[in-house]
Amino acid sequence: MDSGWISTYSWVYSQQEYVNSMALAIVNEETRASAALQVVKDPVKLSPAEIETLLLKSAEIDLSFATLQTMMKALDDMYAQALKRS
C-alpha cells in the first residue's frame, strides 16, 4: 500500500474525527443553553438577564454551526481529493 495514500486517508479521518467531536460539543452546548427555559417551562417567567443570556448563547451556537458547516465543506473536499488519489 502506498505510504502517501495511507497518509492522505489518515489525515482525512483525523479531520473527520475533529468535525464529529466539534458537532457533539455544539449539540451539548445547545442543550445546556436552554436549561433555564426547561426549568421555568414558560419563557414569560425568565428574567431579562436570563433572556439576554439565552439569546447570546443561541447566537454563539449559530456561529459555531456556521463554522462547522465550513469545516464540513472542507472535509468533503478532502474526501473528494483523497478518492482521486486512490
PDB file of N, CA, C and O in Angstrom:
ATOM      1  N   MET A   1       0.846  -1.176   0.000  1.00  0.00           N
ATOM      2  CA  MET A   1       0.000   0.000   0.000  1.00  0.00           C
ATOM      3  C   MET A   1       0.897   1.247   0.000  1.00  0.00           C
ATOM      4  O   MET A   1       1.883   1.299   0.735  1.00  0.00           O
ATOM      5  N   ASP A   2       0.568   2.216  -0.795  1.00  0.00           N
ATOM      6  CA  ASP A   2       1.322   3.457  -0.945  1.00  0.00           C
ATOM      7  C   ASP A   2       1.289   4.274   0.354  1.00  0.00           C
ATOM      8  O   ASP A   2       0.218   4.507   0.915  1.00  0.00           O
ATOM      9  N   SER A   3       2.459   4.704   0.829  1.00  0.00           N
ATOM     10  CA  SER A   3       2.516   5.451   2.092  1.00  0.00           C
ATOM     11  C   SER A   3       1.856   6.823   1.956  1.00  0.00           C
ATOM     12  O   SER A   3       1.288   7.331   2.923  1.00  0.00           O
ATOM     13  N   GLY A   4       1.925   7.425   0.776  1.00  0.00           N
ATOM     14  CA  GLY A   4       1.245   8.705   0.549  1.00  0.00           C
ATOM     15  C   GLY A   4      -0.259   8.562   0.654  1.00  0.00           C
ATOM     16  O   GLY A   4      -0.943   9.413   1.224  1.00  0.00           O
ATOM     17  N   TRP A   5      -0.759   7.477   0.098  1.00  0.00           N
ATOM     18  CA  TRP A   5      -2.196   7.193   0.163  1.00  0.00           C
ATOM     19  C   TRP A   5      -2.629   6.995   1.609  1.00  0.00           C
ATOM     20  O   TRP A   5      -3.661   7.517   2.033  1.00  0.00           O
ATOM     21  N   ILE A   6      -1.838   6.241   2.362  1.00  0.00           N
ATOM     22  CA  ILE A   6      -2.146   5.997   3.777  1.00  0.00           C
ATOM     23  C   ILE A   6      -2.126   7.308   4.555  1.00  0.00           C
ATOM     24  O   ILE A   6      -2.994   7.548   5.394  1.00  0.00           O
ATOM     25  N   SER A   7      -1.156   8.138   4.286  1.00  0.00           N
ATOM     26  CA  SER A   7      -1.043   9.433   4.955  1.00  0.00           C
ATOM     27  C   SER A   7      -2.249  10.318   4.649  1.00  0.00           C
ATOM     28  O   SER A   7      -2.790  10.971   5.542  1.00  0.00           O
ATOM     29  N   THR A   8      -2.662  10.336   3.394  1.00  0.00           N
ATOM     30  CA  THR A   8      -3.821  11.139   2.994  1.00  0.00           C
ATOM     31  C   THR A   8      -5.079  10.692   3.725  1.00  0.00           C
ATOM     32  O   THR A   8      -5.800  11.514   4.291  1.00  0.00           O
ATOM     33  N   TYR A   9      -5.340   9.397   3.713  1.00  0.00           N
ATOM     34  CA  TYR A   9      -6.539   8.888   4.380  1.00  0.00           C
ATOM     35  C   TYR A   9      -6.466   9.063   5.897  1.00  0.00           C
ATOM     36  O   TYR A   9      -7.481   9.311   6.546  1.00  0.00           O
ATOM     37  N   SER A  10      -5.292   8.935   6.443  1.00  0.00           N
ATOM     38  CA  SER A  10      -5.123   9.150   7.880  1.00  0.00           C
ATOM     39  C   SER A  10      -5.472  10.592   8.233  1.00  0.00           C
ATOM     40  O   SER A  10      -6.149  10.847   9.228  1.00  0.00           O
ATOM     41  N   TRP A  11      -5.004  11.535   7.409  1.00  0.00           N
ATOM     42  CA  TRP A  11      -5.304  12.951   7.629  1.00  0.00           C
ATOM     43  C   TRP A  11      -6.804  13.206   7.515  1.00  0.00           C
ATOM     44  O   TRP A  11      -7.383  13.885   8.364  1.00  0.00           O
ATOM     45  N   VAL A  12      -7.425  12.678   6.493  1.00  0.00           N
ATOM     46  CA  VAL A  12      -8.859  12.884   6.290  1.00  0.00           C
ATOM     47  C   VAL A  12      -9.660  12.320   7.469  1.00  0.00           C
ATOM     48  O   VAL A  12     -10.579  12.969   7.967  1.00  0.00           O
ATOM     49  N   TYR A  13      -9.311  11.133   7.902  1.00  0.00           N
ATOM     50  CA  TYR A  13     -10.049  10.528   9.021  1.00  0.00           C
ATOM     51  C   TYR A  13      -9.830  11.277  10.324  1.00  0.00           C
ATOM     52  O   TYR A  13     -10.743  11.353  11.146  1.00  0.00           O
ATOM     53  N   SER A  14      -8.645  11.832  10.530  1.00  0.00           N
ATOM     54  CA  SER A  14      -8.430  12.627  11.749  1.00  0.00           C
ATOM     55  C   SER A  14      -9.253  13.909  11.695  1.00  0.00           C
ATOM     56  O   SER A  14      -9.761  14.368  12.718  1.00  0.00           O
ATOM     57  N   GLN A  15      -9.386  14.484  10.504  1.00  0.00           N
ATOM     58  CA  GLN A  15     -10.238  15.669  10.357  1.00  0.00           C
ATOM     59  C   GLN A  15     -11.709  15.317  10.580  1.00  0.00           C
ATOM     60  O   GLN A  15     -12.458  16.100  11.164  1.00  0.00           O
ATOM     61  N   GLN A  16     -12.115  14.143  10.113  1.00  0.00           N
ATOM     62  CA  GLN A  16     -13.483  13.693  10.335  1.00  0.00           C
ATOM     63  C   GLN A  16     -13.753  13.541  11.830  1.00  0.00           C
ATOM     64  O   GLN A  16     -14.816  13.923  12.319  1.00  0.00           O
ATOM     65  N   GLU A  17     -12.797  12.990  12.538  1.00  0.00           N
ATOM     66  CA  GLU A  17     -12.941  12.831  13.984  1.00  0.00           C
ATOM     67  C   GLU A  17     -13.079  14.183  14.664  1.00  0.00           C
ATOM     68  O   GLU A  17     -13.886  14.338  15.580  1.00  0.00           O
ATOM     69  N   TYR A  18     -12.290  15.173  14.217  1.00  0.00           N
ATOM     70  CA  TYR A  18     -12.386  16.514  14.784  1.00  0.00           C
ATOM     71  C   TYR A  18     -13.762  17.125  14.523  1.00  0.00           C
ATOM     72  O   TYR A  18     -14.361  17.711  15.424  1.00  0.00           O
ATOM     73  N   VAL A  19     -14.259  16.992  13.304  1.00  0.00           N
ATOM     74  CA  VAL A  19     -15.584  17.523  12.956  1.00  0.00           C
ATOM     75  C   VAL A  19     -16.662  16.848  13.805  1.00  0.00           C
ATOM     76  O   VAL A  19     -17.573  17.511  14.300  1.00  0.00           O
ATOM     77  N   ASN A  20     -16.554  15.544  13.970  1.00  0.00           N
ATOM     78  CA  ASN A  20     -17.533  14.824  14.800  1.00  0.00           C
ATOM     79  C   ASN A  20     -17.520  15.325  16.231  1.00  0.00           C
ATOM     80  O   ASN A  20     -18.579  15.541  16.820  1.00  0.00           O
ATOM     81  N   SER A  21     -16.336  15.515  16.799  1.00  0.00           N
ATOM     82  CA  SER A  21     -16.254  15.974  18.187  1.00  0.00           C
ATOM     83  C   SER A  21     -16.756  17.405  18.324  1.00  0.00           C
ATOM     84  O   SER A  21     -17.377  17.755  19.328  1.00  0.00           O
ATOM     85  N   MET A  22     -16.491  18.225  17.322  1.00  0.00           N
ATOM     86  CA  MET A  22     -16.987  19.599  17.338  1.00  0.00           C
ATOM     87  C   MET A  22     -18.520  19.617  17.282  1.00  0.00           C
ATOM     88  O   MET A  22     -19.159  20.374  18.013  1.00  0.00           O
ATOM     89  N   ALA A  23     -19.100  18.796  16.426  1.00  0.00           N
ATOM     90  CA  ALA A  23     -20.565  18.720  16.321  1.00  0.00           C
ATOM     91  C   ALA A  23     -21.182  18.282  17.645  1.00  0.00           C
ATOM     92  O   ALA A  23     -22.187  18.843  18.082  1.00  0.00           O
ATOM     93  N   LEU A  24     -20.591  17.298  18.268  1.00  0.00           N
ATOM     94  CA  LEU A  24     -21.093  16.817  19.556  1.00  0.00           C
ATOM     95  C   LEU A  24     -20.999  17.904  20.617  1.00  0.00           C
ATOM     96  O   LEU A  24     -21.921  18.070  21.415  1.00  0.00           O
ATOM     97  N   ALA A  25     -19.899  18.643  20.636  1.00  0.00           N
ATOM     98  CA  ALA A  25     -19.734  19.728  21.605  1.00  0.00           C
ATOM     99  C   ALA A  25     -20.791  20.813  21.401  1.00  0.00           C
ATOM    100  O   ALA A  25     -21.325  21.351  22.371  1.00  0.00           O
ATOM    101  N   ILE A  26     -21.090  21.133  20.155  1.00  0.00           N
ATOM    102  CA  ILE A  26     -22.105  22.158  19.868  1.00  0.00           C
ATOM    103  C   ILE A  26     -23.478  21.682  20.333  1.00  0.00           C
ATOM    104  O   ILE A  26     -24.223  22.445  20.949  1.00  0.00           O
ATOM    105  N   VAL A  27     -23.811  20.450  20.047  1.00  0.00           N
ATOM    106  CA  VAL A  27     -25.110  19.909  20.472  1.00  0.00           C
ATOM    107  C   VAL A  27     -25.213  19.909  21.998  1.00  0.00           C
ATOM    108  O   VAL A  27     -26.262  20.245  22.547  1.00  0.00           O
ATOM    109  N   ASN A  28     -24.139  19.537  22.680  1.00  0.00           N
ATOM    110  CA  ASN A  28     -24.145  19.563  24.138  1.00  0.00           C
ATOM    111  C   ASN A  28     -24.312  20.988  24.667  1.00  0.00           C
ATOM    112  O   ASN A  28     -25.029  21.211  25.643  1.00  0.00           O
ATOM    113  N   GLU A  29     -23.654  21.945  24.025  1.00  0.00           N
ATOM    114  CA  GLU A  29     -23.769  23.351  24.432  1.00  0.00           C
ATOM    115  C   GLU A  29     -25.189  23.853  24.204  1.00  0.00           C
ATOM    116  O   GLU A  29     -25.725  24.615  25.008  1.00  0.00           O
ATOM    117  N   GLU A  30     -25.783  23.427  23.121  1.00  0.00           N
ATOM    118  CA  GLU A  30     -27.163  23.822  22.825  1.00  0.00           C
ATOM    119  C   GLU A  30     -28.107  23.309  23.908  1.00  0.00           C
ATOM    120  O   GLU A  30     -29.031  24.012  24.317  1.00  0.00           O
ATOM    121  N   THR A  31     -27.877  22.104  24.362  1.00  0.00           N
ATOM    122  CA  THR A  31     -28.691  21.522  25.427  1.00  0.00           C
ATOM    123  C   THR A  31     -28.549  22.332  26.710  1.00  0.00           C
ATOM    124  O   THR A  31     -29.545  22.639  27.365  1.00  0.00           O
ATOM    125  N   ARG A  32     -27.314  22.680  27.070  1.00  0.00           N
ATOM    126  CA  ARG A  32     -27.086  23.461  28.295  1.00  0.00           C
ATOM    127  C   ARG A  32     -27.666  24.861  28.190  1.00  0.00           C
ATOM    128  O   ARG A  32     -28.143  25.411  29.183  1.00  0.00           O
ATOM    129  N   ALA A  33     -27.630  25.441  26.999  1.00  0.00           N
ATOM    130  CA  ALA A  33     -28.105  26.815  26.813  1.00  0.00           C
ATOM    131  C   ALA A  33     -29.586  26.959  27.134  1.00  0.00           C
ATOM    132  O   ALA A  33     -30.025  28.013  27.595  1.00  0.00           O
ATOM    133  N   SER A  34     -30.338  25.928  26.899  1.00  0.00           N
ATOM    134  CA  SER A  34     -31.784  26.014  27.134  1.00  0.00           C
ATOM    135  C   SER A  34     -32.197  25.522  28.523  1.00  0.00           C
ATOM    136  O   SER A  34     -33.385  25.335  28.782  1.00  0.00           O
ATOM    137  N   ALA A  35     -31.242  25.315  29.402  1.00  0.00           N
ATOM    138  CA  ALA A  35     -31.552  24.781  30.737  1.00  0.00           C
ATOM    139  C   ALA A  35     -32.494  25.684  31.519  1.00  0.00           C
ATOM    140  O   ALA A  35     -33.436  25.198  32.145  1.00  0.00           O
ATOM    141  N   ALA A  36     -32.254  26.992  31.493  1.00  0.00           N
ATOM    142  CA  ALA A  36     -33.118  27.912  32.256  1.00  0.00           C
ATOM    143  C   ALA A  36     -34.556  27.835  31.765  1.00  0.00           C
ATOM    144  O   ALA A  36     -35.491  27.861  32.564  1.00  0.00           O
ATOM    145  N   LEU A  37     -34.730  27.744  30.473  1.00  0.00           N
ATOM    146  CA  LEU A  37     -36.075  27.642  29.911  1.00  0.00           C
ATOM    147  C   LEU A  37     -36.738  26.326  30.308  1.00  0.00           C
ATOM    148  O   LEU A  37     -37.942  26.295  30.563  1.00  0.00           O
ATOM    149  N   GLN A  38     -35.987  25.268  30.363  1.00  0.00           N
ATOM    150  CA  GLN A  38     -36.530  23.974  30.792  1.00  0.00           C
ATOM    151  C   GLN A  38     -36.993  24.022  32.246  1.00  0.00           C
ATOM    152  O   GLN A  38     -37.988  23.393  32.608  1.00  0.00           O
ATOM    153  N   VAL A  39     -36.274  24.764  33.068  1.00  0.00           N
ATOM    154  CA  VAL A  39     -36.615  24.852  34.489  1.00  0.00           C
ATOM    155  C   VAL A  39     -37.926  25.611  34.690  1.00  0.00           C
ATOM    156  O   VAL A  39     -38.800  25.161  35.431  1.00  0.00           O
ATOM    157  N   VAL A  40     -38.061  26.756  34.033  1.00  0.00           N
ATOM    158  CA  VAL A  40     -39.269  27.578  34.261  1.00  0.00           C
ATOM    159  C   VAL A  40     -40.460  27.139  33.407  1.00  0.00           C
ATOM    160  O   VAL A  40     -41.603  27.460  33.732  1.00  0.00           O
ATOM    161  N   LYS A  41     -40.206  26.419  32.332  1.00  0.00           N
ATOM    162  CA  LYS A  41     -41.240  25.877  31.433  1.00  0.00           C
ATOM    163  C   LYS A  41     -42.011  26.931  30.641  1.00  0.00           C
ATOM    164  O   LYS A  41     -42.708  26.591  29.685  1.00  0.00           O
ATOM    165  N   ASP A  42     -41.898  28.192  31.020  1.00  0.00           N
ATOM    166  CA  ASP A  42     -42.636  29.259  30.348  1.00  0.00           C
ATOM    167  C   ASP A  42     -41.683  30.430  30.124  1.00  0.00           C
ATOM    168  O   ASP A  42     -41.162  30.979  31.094  1.00  0.00           O
ATOM    169  N   PRO A  43     -41.439  30.826  28.881  1.00  0.00           N
ATOM    170  CA  PRO A  43     -40.485  31.909  28.604  1.00  0.00           C
ATOM    171  C   PRO A  43     -40.828  33.220  29.321  1.00  0.00           C
ATOM    172  O   PRO A  43     -39.939  34.019  29.615  1.00  0.00           O
ATOM    173  N   VAL A  44     -42.105  33.436  29.599  1.00  0.00           N
ATOM    174  CA  VAL A  44     -42.524  34.665  30.279  1.00  0.00           C
ATOM    175  C   VAL A  44     -41.918  34.755  31.686  1.00  0.00           C
ATOM    176  O   VAL A  44     -41.737  35.847  32.225  1.00  0.00           O
ATOM    177  N   LYS A  45     -41.611  33.606  32.263  1.00  0.00           N
ATOM    178  CA  LYS A  45     -41.073  33.570  33.621  1.00  0.00           C
ATOM    179  C   LYS A  45     -39.564  33.837  33.676  1.00  0.00           C
ATOM    180  O   LYS A  45     -38.998  33.959  34.762  1.00  0.00           O
ATOM    181  N   LEU A  46     -38.920  33.927  32.530  1.00  0.00           N
ATOM    182  CA  LEU A  46     -37.485  34.210  32.511  1.00  0.00           C
ATOM    183  C   LEU A  46     -37.231  35.683  32.812  1.00  0.00           C
ATOM    184  O   LEU A  46     -37.987  36.556  32.387  1.00  0.00           O
ATOM    185  N   SER A  47     -36.170  35.941  33.541  1.00  0.00           N
ATOM    186  CA  SER A  47     -35.789  37.329  33.827  1.00  0.00           C
ATOM    187  C   SER A  47     -35.165  37.935  32.573  1.00  0.00           C
ATOM    188  O   SER A  47     -34.736  37.202  31.682  1.00  0.00           O
ATOM    189  N   PRO A  48     -35.111  39.256  32.494  1.00  0.00           N
ATOM    190  CA  PRO A  48     -34.448  39.883  31.341  1.00  0.00           C
ATOM    191  C   PRO A  48     -32.992  39.417  31.184  1.00  0.00           C
ATOM    192  O   PRO A  48     -32.523  39.234  30.061  1.00  0.00           O
ATOM    193  N   ALA A  49     -32.290  39.228  32.281  1.00  0.00           N
ATOM    194  CA  ALA A  49     -30.904  38.754  32.206  1.00  0.00           C
ATOM    195  C   ALA A  49     -30.841  37.333  31.647  1.00  0.00           C
ATOM    196  O   ALA A  49     -29.953  37.015  30.856  1.00  0.00           O
ATOM    197  N   GLU A  50     -31.775  36.487  32.054  1.00  0.00           N
ATOM    198  CA  GLU A  50     -31.811  35.113  31.541  1.00  0.00           C
ATOM    199  C   GLU A  50     -32.133  35.093  30.052  1.00  0.00           C
ATOM    200  O   GLU A  50     -31.574  34.294  29.301  1.00  0.00           O
ATOM    201  N   ILE A  51     -33.032  35.970  29.630  1.00  0.00           N
ATOM    202  CA  ILE A  51     -33.371  36.056  28.203  1.00  0.00           C
ATOM    203  C   ILE A  51     -32.171  36.539  27.404  1.00  0.00           C
ATOM    204  O   ILE A  51     -31.878  36.010  26.332  1.00  0.00           O
ATOM    205  N   GLU A  52     -31.478  37.545  27.927  1.00  0.00           N
ATOM    206  CA  GLU A  52     -30.290  38.045  27.238  1.00  0.00           C
ATOM    207  C   GLU A  52     -29.217  36.957  27.135  1.00  0.00           C
ATOM    208  O   GLU A  52     -28.587  36.797  26.089  1.00  0.00           O
ATOM    209  N   THR A  53     -29.015  36.223  28.210  1.00  0.00           N
ATOM    210  CA  THR A  53     -28.046  35.132  28.200  1.00  0.00           C
ATOM    211  C   THR A  53     -28.442  34.069  27.187  1.00  0.00           C
ATOM    212  O   THR A  53     -27.597  33.570  26.444  1.00  0.00           O
ATOM    213  N   LEU A  54     -29.716  33.724  27.154  1.00  0.00           N
ATOM    214  CA  LEU A  54     -30.205  32.725  26.206  1.00  0.00           C
ATOM    215  C   LEU A  54     -30.025  33.195  24.762  1.00  0.00           C
ATOM    216  O   LEU A  54     -29.628  32.411  23.899  1.00  0.00           O
ATOM    217  N   LEU A  55     -30.313  34.461  24.500  1.00  0.00           N
ATOM    218  CA  LEU A  55     -30.148  34.994  23.150  1.00  0.00           C
ATOM    219  C   LEU A  55     -28.677  35.014  22.727  1.00  0.00           C
ATOM    220  O   LEU A  55     -28.348  34.648  21.599  1.00  0.00           O
ATOM    221  N   LEU A  56     -27.802  35.439  23.626  1.00  0.00           N
ATOM    222  CA  LEU A  56     -26.376  35.467  23.311  1.00  0.00           C
ATOM    223  C   LEU A  56     -25.830  34.065  23.074  1.00  0.00           C
ATOM    224  O   LEU A  56     -25.074  33.838  22.129  1.00  0.00           O
ATOM    225  N   LYS A  57     -26.212  33.133  23.925  1.00  0.00           N
ATOM    226  CA  LYS A  57     -25.750  31.760  23.775  1.00  0.00           C
ATOM    227  C   LYS A  57     -26.279  31.164  22.470  1.00  0.00           C
ATOM    228  O   LYS A  57     -25.566  30.428  21.789  1.00  0.00           O
ATOM    229  N   SER A  58     -27.514  31.479  22.126  1.00  0.00           N
ATOM    230  CA  SER A  58     -28.080  30.996  20.863  1.00  0.00           C
ATOM    231  C   SER A  58     -27.307  31.551  19.667  1.00  0.00           C
ATOM    232  O   SER A  58     -27.066  30.835  18.695  1.00  0.00           O
ATOM    233  N   ALA A  59     -26.921  32.819  19.737  1.00  0.00           N
ATOM    234  CA  ALA A  59     -26.130  33.418  18.656  1.00  0.00           C
ATOM    235  C   ALA A  59     -24.760  32.750  18.562  1.00  0.00           C
ATOM    236  O   ALA A  59     -24.265  32.498  17.464  1.00  0.00           O
ATOM    237  N   GLU A  60     -24.149  32.464  19.709  1.00  0.00           N
ATOM    238  CA  GLU A  60     -22.850  31.773  19.704  1.00  0.00           C
ATOM    239  C   GLU A  60     -22.977  30.381  19.081  1.00  0.00           C
ATOM    240  O   GLU A  60     -22.110  29.949  18.321  1.00  0.00           O
ATOM    241  N   ILE A  61     -24.054  29.697  19.409  1.00  0.00           N
ATOM    242  CA  ILE A  61     -24.274  28.356  18.859  1.00  0.00           C
ATOM    243  C   ILE A  61     -24.488  28.428  17.345  1.00  0.00           C
ATOM    244  O   ILE A  61     -23.975  27.593  16.600  1.00  0.00           O
ATOM    245  N   ASP A  62     -25.244  29.425  16.900  1.00  0.00           N
ATOM    246  CA  ASP A  62     -25.441  29.610  15.457  1.00  0.00           C
ATOM    247  C   ASP A  62     -24.101  29.830  14.749  1.00  0.00           C
ATOM    248  O   ASP A  62     -23.860  29.270  13.680  1.00  0.00           O
ATOM    249  N   LEU A  63     -23.238  30.642  15.349  1.00  0.00           N
ATOM    250  CA  LEU A  63     -21.912  30.876  14.763  1.00  0.00           C
ATOM    251  C   LEU A  63     -21.084  29.595  14.753  1.00  0.00           C
ATOM    252  O   LEU A  63     -20.356  29.328  13.797  1.00  0.00           O
ATOM    253  N   SER A  64     -21.197  28.816  15.805  1.00  0.00           N
ATOM    254  CA  SER A  64     -20.471  27.537  15.859  1.00  0.00           C
ATOM    255  C   SER A  64     -20.954  26.597  14.761  1.00  0.00           C
ATOM    256  O   SER A  64     -20.152  25.905  14.133  1.00  0.00           O
ATOM    257  N   PHE A  65     -22.254  26.573  14.533  1.00  0.00           N
ATOM    258  CA  PHE A  65     -22.786  25.729  13.459  1.00  0.00           C
ATOM    259  C   PHE A  65     -22.315  26.219  12.091  1.00  0.00           C
ATOM    260  O   PHE A  65     -22.035  25.409  11.207  1.00  0.00           O
ATOM    261  N   ALA A  66     -22.226  27.533  11.909  1.00  0.00           N
ATOM    262  CA  ALA A  66     -21.733  28.073  10.635  1.00  0.00           C
ATOM    263  C   ALA A  66     -20.271  27.676  10.419  1.00  0.00           C
ATOM    264  O   ALA A  66     -19.877  27.324   9.307  1.00  0.00           O
ATOM    265  N   THR A  67     -19.476  27.733  11.479  1.00  0.00           N
ATOM    266  CA  THR A  67     -18.079  27.314  11.392  1.00  0.00           C
ATOM    267  C   THR A  67     -17.991  25.830  11.074  1.00  0.00           C
ATOM    268  O   THR A  67     -17.187  25.408  10.243  1.00  0.00           O
ATOM    269  N   LEU A  68     -18.821  25.046  11.740  1.00  0.00           N
ATOM    270  CA  LEU A  68     -18.840  23.606  11.487  1.00  0.00           C
ATOM    271  C   LEU A  68     -19.220  23.314  10.040  1.00  0.00           C
ATOM    272  O   LEU A  68     -18.646  22.426   9.408  1.00  0.00           O
ATOM    273  N   GLN A  69     -20.176  24.054   9.525  1.00  0.00           N
ATOM    274  CA  GLN A  69     -20.590  23.851   8.134  1.00  0.00           C
ATOM    275  C   GLN A  69     -19.427  24.129   7.177  1.00  0.00           C
ATOM    276  O   GLN A  69     -19.233  23.399   6.205  1.00  0.00           O
ATOM    277  N   THR A  70     -18.666  25.171   7.450  1.00  0.00           N
ATOM    278  CA  THR A  70     -17.492  25.487   6.634  1.00  0.00           C
ATOM    279  C   THR A  70     -16.463  24.362   6.715  1.00  0.00           C
ATOM    280  O   THR A  70     -15.880  23.967   5.706  1.00  0.00           O
ATOM    281  N   MET A  71     -16.249  23.853   7.928  1.00  0.00           N
ATOM    282  CA  MET A  71     -15.296  22.763   8.113  1.00  0.00           C
ATOM    283  C   MET A  71     -15.762  21.497   7.408  1.00  0.00           C
ATOM    284  O   MET A  71     -14.951  20.755   6.854  1.00  0.00           O
ATOM    285  N   MET A  72     -17.070  21.251   7.430  1.00  0.00           N
ATOM    286  CA  MET A  72     -17.602  20.062   6.767  1.00  0.00           C
ATOM    287  C   MET A  72     -17.436  20.170   5.255  1.00  0.00           C
ATOM    288  O   MET A  72     -17.186  19.167   4.586  1.00  0.00           O
ATOM    289  N   LYS A  73     -17.571  21.372   4.718  1.00  0.00           N
ATOM    290  CA  LYS A  73     -17.358  21.573   3.280  1.00  0.00           C
ATOM    291  C   LYS A  73     -15.906  21.273   2.930  1.00  0.00           C
ATOM    292  O   LYS A  73     -15.622  20.613   1.930  1.00  0.00           O
ATOM    293  N   ALA A  74     -14.984  21.766   3.766  1.00  0.00           N
ATOM    294  CA  ALA A  74     -13.569  21.491   3.531  1.00  0.00           C
ATOM    295  C   ALA A  74     -13.289  19.994   3.641  1.00  0.00           C
ATOM    296  O   ALA A  74     -12.515  19.443   2.858  1.00  0.00           O
ATOM    297  N   LEU A  75     -13.911  19.348   4.603  1.00  0.00           N
ATOM    298  CA  LEU A  75     -13.734  17.906   4.767  1.00  0.00           C
ATOM    299  C   LEU A  75     -14.272  17.151   3.556  1.00  0.00           C
ATOM    300  O   LEU A  75     -13.665  16.182   3.099  1.00  0.00           O
ATOM    301  N   ASP A  76     -15.398  17.593   3.048  1.00  0.00           N
ATOM    302  CA  ASP A  76     -15.960  16.969   1.852  1.00  0.00           C
ATOM    303  C   ASP A  76     -14.977  17.090   0.683  1.00  0.00           C
ATOM    304  O   ASP A  76     -14.795  16.145  -0.085  1.00  0.00           O
ATOM    305  N   ASP A  77     -14.351  18.250   0.556  1.00  0.00           N
ATOM    306  CA  ASP A  77     -13.342  18.438  -0.493  1.00  0.00           C
ATOM    307  C   ASP A  77     -12.145  17.509  -0.275  1.00  0.00           C
ATOM    308  O   ASP A  77     -11.583  16.976  -1.231  1.00  0.00           O
ATOM    309  N   MET A  78     -11.758  17.319   1.010  1.00  0.00           N
ATOM    310  CA  MET A  78     -10.651  16.402   1.309  1.00  0.00           C
ATOM    311  C   MET A  78     -10.994  14.980   0.893  1.00  0.00           C
ATOM    312  O   MET A  78     -10.160  14.270   0.332  1.00  0.00           O
ATOM    313  N   TYR A  79     -12.230  14.569   1.172  1.00  0.00           N
ATOM    314  CA  TYR A  79     -12.658  13.225   0.761  1.00  0.00           C
ATOM    315  C   TYR A  79     -12.583  13.083  -0.765  1.00  0.00           C
ATOM    316  O   TYR A  79     -12.102  12.074  -1.279  1.00  0.00           O
ATOM    317  N   ALA A  80     -13.061  14.100  -1.473  1.00  0.00           N
ATOM    318  CA  ALA A  80     -13.036  14.048  -2.937  1.00  0.00           C
ATOM    319  C   ALA A  80     -11.601  13.963  -3.457  1.00  0.00           C
ATOM    320  O   ALA A  80     -11.327  13.197  -4.381  1.00  0.00           O
ATOM    321  N   GLN A  81     -10.692  14.730  -2.882  1.00  0.00           N
ATOM    322  CA  GLN A  81      -9.295  14.688  -3.311  1.00  0.00           C
ATOM    323  C   GLN A  81      -8.662  13.339  -2.972  1.00  0.00           C
ATOM    324  O   GLN A  81      -7.893  12.794  -3.765  1.00  0.00           O
ATOM    325  N   ALA A  82      -8.980  12.812  -1.815  1.00  0.00           N
ATOM    326  CA  ALA A  82      -8.435  11.510  -1.414  1.00  0.00           C
ATOM    327  C   ALA A  82      -8.910  10.410  -2.366  1.00  0.00           C
ATOM    328  O   ALA A  82      -8.147   9.510  -2.717  1.00  0.00           O
ATOM    329  N   LEU A  83     -10.165  10.491  -2.774  1.00  0.00           N
ATOM    330  CA  LEU A  83     -10.699   9.500  -3.702  1.00  0.00           C
ATOM    331  C   LEU A  83     -10.024   9.590  -5.062  1.00  0.00           C
ATOM    332  O   LEU A  83      -9.824   8.579  -5.734  1.00  0.00           O
ATOM    333  N   LYS A  84      -9.677  10.803  -5.459  1.00  0.00           N
ATOM    334  CA  LYS A  84      -8.983  10.970  -6.738  1.00  0.00           C
ATOM    335  C   LYS A  84      -7.592  10.343  -6.701  1.00  0.00           C
ATOM    336  O   LYS A  84      -7.091   9.856  -7.714  1.00  0.00           O
ATOM    337  N   ARG A  85      -6.977  10.363  -5.523  1.00  0.00           N
ATOM    338  CA  ARG A  85      -5.623   9.804  -5.377  1.00  0.00           C
ATOM    339  C   ARG A  85      -5.635   8.287  -5.408  1.00  0.00           C
ATOM    340  O   ARG A  85      -4.646   7.654  -5.777  1.00  0.00           O
ATOM    341  N   SER A  86      -6.766   7.711  -5.015  1.00  0.00           N
ATOM    342  CA  SER A  86      -6.782   6.231  -4.915  1.00  0.00           C
ATOM    343  C   SER A  86      -6.994   5.559  -6.237  1.00  0.00           C
ATOM    344  O   SER A  86      -7.031   4.330  -6.306  1.00  0.00           O
TER     345      SER A  86
END
